[in-house]
């Protein structure tokens, strides 16, 4: 299972269902279903989800979390940030 979908499913479970997570984020339940279908949670909702469910933001956006929340890079439990790709000039 995709890591993002797994994290979102965990958040839904902790929140008490899709409707409860949607309410915590101020969106309609179909939005949560769409995030799952797309395999992507918009960054503006990740901190809300984290505070409501304890599912860390970096689990919801594993491919770019450090760009949205650079302050989290200093946490001891933060996943490693990939090295920047070198561009060919």
Contact map, one row per residue, 1 for C-alpha under 8 A:
11101100000000000000000000000000000000000000000000000000000000000000000000000000000000000
11111100000000000000000000000000000000100000000000000000000000000000000000000000000000000
11111110000000000000000000000000000000000000000000000000001100000000000000000000000000000
01111111000000000000000000000000000000110000000000000000001111000000000000000000000000000
11111111100000000000000000000000000100110000000000000000000100000000000000000000000000000
11111111110000000000000000000000000000000000000000000000000000000000000000000000000000000
00111111111000000000000000000000000000000000000000000010001100000000000000000000000000000
00011111111100000000000000000000000100000000000000000000000100000000000000000000000000000
00001111111110000000000000000000000000000000000000000000000000000000000000000000000000000
00000111111111000000000000000000000000000000000000000010000000000000000000000000000000000
00000011111111100000100000000000000000000000000010001110000000000000000000000000000000000
00000001111111111101100000000000000000000000000000000000000000000000000000000000000000000
00000000111111111000000000000000000000000000000000000000000000000000000000000000000000000
00000000011111111000000000000000000000000000000000001000000000000000000000000000000000000
00000000001111111101100000000000000000000000000000011000000000000000000000000000000000000
00000000000111111111100000000000000000000000000000000000000000000000000000000000000000000
00000000000111111111100000000000000000000000000000000000000000000000000000000000000000000
00000000000100111111110000001001100000000000000000000000000000000000000000000000000000000
00000000000000011111111000011000000000000000000000000000000000000000000000000000000000000
00000000000100111111111100000000000000000000000000000000000000000000000000000000000000000
00000000001100111111111110001001000000000000000010000000000000000000000000000000000000000
00000000000000000111111111111011000000000000000000000000000000000000000000000000000000000
00000000000000000011111111111000000000000000000000000000000000000000000000000000000000000
00000000000000000001111111100000000000000000000110010000000000000000000000000000000000000
00000000000000000000111111100000000000000000100110000000000000000000000000000000000000000
00000000000000000000011111110000000000000000000000000000000000000000000000000000000000000
00000000000000000000011111111011000000000000000000000000000000000000000000000000000000000
00000000000000000010011001111111000000000000000000000000000000000000000000000000000000000
00000000000000000110111000111111100000000000000000000000000000000000000000000000000000000
00000000000000000000000000011111110000000000000000000000000000000000000000000000000000000
00000000000000000000010000111111111000000000000000000000000000000000000000000000000000000
00000000000000000100110000111111111100000000000000000000000000000000000000000000000000000
00000000000000000100000000001111111110000000000000000000000000000000000000000000000000000
00000000000000000000000000000111111111000000000000000000000000000000000000000000000000000
00000000000000000000000000000011111111111100000000000000000000000000000000000000000000000
00001001000000000000000000000001111111111000000000000000000000000000000000000000000000000
00000000000000000000000000000000111111110000000000000000000000000000000000000000000000000
00000000000000000000000000000000011111110000000000000000000000000000000000000000000000000
01011000000000000000000000000000001111111000000000000000000000000000000000000000000000000
00011000000000000000000000000000001111111100000000000000000110000000000000000000000000000
00000000000000000000000000000000001100111110110000000000000110000000000000000000000000000
00000000000000000000000000000000001000011111110000000000000000000000000000000000000000000
00000000000000000000000000000000000000001111111000000000000010000001000000000000000000000
00000000000000000000000000000000000000000111111100000000000000000000000000000000000000000
00000000000000000000000010000000000000001111111110000000000000000000000000000000000000000
00000000000000000000000000000000000000001111111111000000100100000000000000000000000000000
00000000000000000000000000000000000000000011111111100000100000000000000000000000000000000
00000000000000000000000110000000000000000001111111110000000000000000000000000000000000000
00000000001000000000100110000000000000000000111111111110100000000000000000000000000000000
00000000000000000000000000000000000000000000011111111111100000000000000000000000000000000
00000000000000000000000000000000000000000000001111111110000000000000000000000000000000000
00000000000000100000000100000000000000000000000111111100000000000000000000000000000000000
00000000001001100000000000000000000000000000000011111110000000000000000000000000000000000
00000000001000000000000000000000000000000000000011111111000000000000000000000000000000000
00000010011000000000000000000000000000000000000011101111101100000000000000000000000000000
00000000000000000000000000000000000000000000000001000111111100000000000000000000000000000
00000000000000000000000000000000000000000000011011000011111110001000000000000000000000000
00000000000000000000000000000000000000000000000000000001111111011100000000000110000000000
00110010000000000000000000000000000000000000000000000011111111000000000000000000000000000
00111011000000000000000000000000000000011000010000000011111111000000000000000000000000000
00010000000000000000000000000000000000011010000000000000111111111000000000000000000000000
00010000000000000000000000000000000000000000000000000000011111111000000000000000000000000
00000000000000000000000000000000000000000000000000000000000011111000000000000000000000000
00000000000000000000000000000000000000000000000000000000010011111111000000000000000000000
00000000000000000000000000000000000000000000000000000000110011111111110000000000000000000
00000000000000000000000000000000000000000000000000000000010000011111111110000000100000000
00000000000000000000000000000000000000000000000000000000000000011111110000000000000000000
00000000000000000000000000000000000000000010000000000000000000011111110000000000000000000
00000000000000000000000000000000000000000000000000000000000000001111111110000000000000000
00000000000000000000000000000000000000000000000000000000000000001111111110000000000000000
00000000000000000000000000000000000000000000000000000000000000000100111111000000000000000
00000000000000000000000000000000000000000000000000000000000000000100111111100100000000000
00000000000000000000000000000000000000000000000000000000000000000100111111100110100000000
00000000000000000000000000000000000000000000000000000000000000000000001111110100000000000
00000000000000000000000000000000000000000000000000000000000000000000000111111100000000000
00000000000000000000000000000000000000000000000000000000000000000000000001111100000000000
00000000000000000000000000000000000000000000000000000000000000000000000000111110000000000
00000000000000000000000000000000000000000000000000000000010000000000000111111111000000000
00000000000000000000000000000000000000000000000000000000010000000000000010001111100000000
00000000000000000000000000000000000000000000000000000000000000000000000000000111110000000
00000000000000000000000000000000000000000000000000000000000000000100000010000011111000000
00000000000000000000000000000000000000000000000000000000000000000000000000000001111100000
00000000000000000000000000000000000000000000000000000000000000000000000000000000111110000
00000000000000000000000000000000000000000000000000000000000000000000000000000000011111000
00000000000000000000000000000000000000000000000000000000000000000000000000000000001111100
00000000000000000000000000000000000000000000000000000000000000000000000000000000000111110
00000000000000000000000000000000000000000000000000000000000000000000000000000000000011111
00000000000000000000000000000000000000000000000000000000000000000000000000000000000001111
00000000000000000000000000000000000000000000000000000000000000000000000000000000000000111
